[in-house]
Amino acid sequence: MFVDEVKLKVIAGSGGDGCTSFRREKFVPTGGPNGGNGGRGSNIIFTVDKGLRTLLDLKFKKEIKGKRGEHGSGKNKSGKNAEDIIIKVPEGTIVTDLDTGVIIADLLKEDDSQIIAYGGRGGRGNKAFATPSNPAPDISEHGEPGEERNIKVELKMLADVGLVGLPSVGKSTILSQVSRANPKIAAYHFTTLSPNLGVVKTKSGKVFVMADLPGLIEGASKGEGLGDKFLKHIERTRIICHVIDMSGYEGRNPYDDYLLINNELKEFNEKLINKKQIIIANKMDIEGAKENLKQFKEKVDCEVFEISALNNEGLEKVINNIADMLDKIEQKPLYEENQIESHVLYKFKKEKPFSITKDSNAWIVKGENIEKLFKMTKFNSNDATLRFAKKLKNMGIDDELKRLGAINGDTVRILDYEFEYVE
């Protein structure tokens, strides 16, 4: 089963909790704090496996969840970091954040890997909060929540050459003749229901990968037929080969076919028109093909190769020319650097610290840093609660509430937690 697109949720592991602990030893009356830190939660990492060809392994996963880090304990013992979750994907896999539209990763070659969701850091134990003015703090933290993302995982195949054309023009036959690929071939439309890849080797020893794509029809760029589901698989190719039934056996005009396919390529992605293109005039063994080819050549400014895929005539010349062309065409990345998320900046991105709105019952405070601080605070400790209140004040939340008109006794809500506003 060929699967090339999956949507799912990834939740990295939360950090382990820090520990509140004090040394209690005989003859050591002032042992001090010795609570250890929690361990880091597991990252969700995607890595390339050359043996995979589809995203079938991810199709039935709605969610991938990481493991929590181990909690800290007394005697300054830190918790263990959780083991990372490794997800194997095929070459050419792109991961996109559905909420922001940002491309997280473009995994191209063997052993490429990327952290898709970061595990939360471990909470600090009370030993970490000790200061000269407070040598015995009764404070420790919950672990940081793991990162959550809704993502789209998409496969865009790695092929040097893409065969495009209307249904039943002979693309699969060509691939079967020039490689060891074994695509389905039959005398009816849409026998190819998923892209096929074949490794082509010339007599001179040059090697390249060729993709046979399902037949395109008018409106394919908008999803008609098998449509844009498979057009994306030629975005990485360096050469586009138009396979055209030059015999006009089905009553179509070869030049009209050429214009139709080029228009669909342009509608799908204008960059495809700028790729190197050649024309493979197939079925030249059928009566009327020579006359059609003569008229066709008068209308196009593109290299045309005459073949009969069924009889394996002219194919060696085609693959030799393609191999020579590929030597001169540089492989370009699918996306510019500024289109792909910077993972260094992402983890420490600057955002508006908070927002405050009011409903009929309460002032609602929202903000990534504030919500994270709330989740990491252990409110069963007076010291921790006072520290939380001080942090909010330092962030400017108290001043902003006052500016907006909050008065003593008003309810302030952060996530599901409500407390009373006091000037």
Secondary structure, DSSP 8 states (H G I E B T S, - for coil): ----EEEEEEE----------B--BTTBTT--B----------EEEEE-TT--SSHHHHT-SEEE-------BTTTB-------EEEEE-TTEEEEETTT--EEEEE-STT-EEEEE--------GGGG--SS-SS----B------EEEEEEEE----SEEEE-STTSSHHHHHHHHSS------SSTT---S-EEEEEE-TTS-EEEEEE-----TTGGGT-TTTHHHHGGGTT-SEEEEEEETT-TTS--HHHHHHHHHHHHHHH-GGGGGSEEEEEEE-TTSTTHHHHHHHHHTT--S-EEE-BTTTTBSHHHHHHHHHHHHHHS----SS-GGGB--HHHHHT------EEEE-SS-EEEE-HHHHHHHHHB-TTSHHHHHHHHHHHHHHTHHHHHHHHT--TT-EEEETTEEEE---
